[in-house]
Amino acid sequence: MSNTENWNKFLLLIKEELSGQAYQTWFESINILGLENNEITIEVPNRFHYEWLDSKYSNLILQSLKKVFDRSISVKYSVII
């Protein structure tokens, strides 16, 4: 299964866990940039977005990634410039 397909499954898992508004605010605008050496790079719109995801949703993100990709994956954020 491709990284894009797994990413879409990840987003569906997240969507099931959150209210529609929370999902739309924090997860609709993020994208996978790549997955290399068990580290996923996620593109976020700005630094505040990254800080919010990291502080409020870090556990949910890591657990969902592990479930979908079937291994532990660390997260790196890339802010859109």
N, C-alpha and C positions, 0 to 999 in steps of 0.2 A: 504494500500500500504506500502511496506517495506521501510526502510531507504535507502537501496541500490537502489531501483527503483526510489525513490524521488531524490536521489543523481544524478542518471543518467539523470533525467529530468532537474535538476539544471544545470548540465554540458551542456546539449543541449541549454538551455536558454542563458548561458554565451557564447557559441560558436556562436550563432546568433548575438550577440552584438559586437563581436570582429573580428579583422582580423584573418585569419588562423594562421599567424605567432605568434601573441600575444596570441591566445588561446593555441597553441602548446607550447610556451615558459613558460607560467605561470599557465595553468590549466590542461594540460594533465598529469602532474606528481604529482598531489595532489589527496588525497583519504580521504574518510570519515572514521574516527575511531569509532565514536559513536555519539549518540544524547541522551542527558539526561537533564531533567528539562529545556527544551527550550534553551539548549546550545549545539552547534555542535562542535565536535573536528575534525579538519582537519589536516591531516599529510602532511607536506611540506618537500622538500629535504634539506633545509638549512635555516639559520637565514636570509640571504639576501632575499631569496624567500619569506619568511614570511613578512619581512619588506616591500617589494615591493607590495605584495598583499594588505597588510593593508593600505599602503599609497596611492596607485593608484586605487585600485579596491574595496575598502571597501563598498562604497555605492552600487555598482553593485552587489556585493556578498550578502549583506543584503537584497536588494530588491528582488533578484532572489530567495533566500532562503524563504523569506516570501511568495512569489507567489507559490512556489512549495509545501512547507510544510503547507501553509495556516495559518501561525501564525508567529509572530516575534520571531526570533532566534538570539541569540548572538553567536559569533564565538570565538573559542579558537584554537590556532595553536599548533601543536606538531611537533618539528623538528626531523627528522630521525637521529638517532645516529649511 
